[in-house]
């Protein structure tokens, strides 16, 4: 992906064009000041998508770290069985509450 790079003065002079590029290209625009990277701008949808992707990645990293640290997880079969037990207990409690 080729980064979109603009001088910071472009924001003052061409905000609408830069905002449109952010929306249509769905990637950030890097602004420079005196020839050096300074700021990044992006449209809100791209920002939200990237934030969600980062949160998902962090959840996966946290789960992997927990697994490597020896935290016991569940197989899909164990999870399913646990859910069936919890549902059955909920049904039984609901029936008891109706009887009272």
Secondary structure, 3 states (H helix, E strand, C coil): CCCEEEECHHHHHHHHHHHHHHHHHCCCEEEEECCEEEEEECCHHHHHHHHHHHHHHHHHHHHHHHHHCCCCCCCHHHHHHHHHHHHHHHHHHHHHHHHC
